[in-house]
């Protein structure tokens, strides 16, 4: 009876300790509990979180609209009209030209691969999950290789490469429009690759970069 009572008291003490000091109640790499550091205290994660949240509606409501099946056309007419307005206003040859197989391939990849990663990465960053870093690396490496051909085509392509005439000023504007989607993923690739390396080195390295 004494042993049961003593064990019960020790269990209660351990649970109280785990509740108030979760970092003190760990076993190897397994922790009894964890405290989510708010995004406001993780500025780098906050920047990536905003990036992915912004991309979810942008991708679903604009970028992949040309890929939706024909039977949805009556229901997405406002989205189609907005896409047409964007092409007429900014003279984006890639969105306008449906015959570009390489660019259509990129759009399919955006809808089938990138969009799920946007949703997961936003959720994982909000909850401070370590697994986000690897998926952000995969996304960033992929998107860099899709934006770069667009930039090189804009700046080094011939007039015959485009469905309509694009002036030098329009090319400059489109270059400025596309370039952030190259630079920001490059930064995310660098940042998250370093995080993955730290995670591989063990908890002591991760704790040294606890607040991202």
Buried (B, 14 or more C-beta within 10 A) or exposed (E): EEEEEEEEEEEEEEEEEBEEEBEEBBEEEEBBEEEEEEBEEBEBBBBBBEBBBEBEEEBBBBBBBBEBEEEEEEEBEEBBEBBEEBBEEEBBBBBBBEEBEEBBEBBEBBBEEBBEBBBBBBBBBBEBBEEBBBBBBBBBBBBBEBBEEBBEBBEEBEEEEBBEEBEEEBBEBBEEEBEEBBEBBBEBBEBBBEBBEBBEEEEEEBEEEEEB
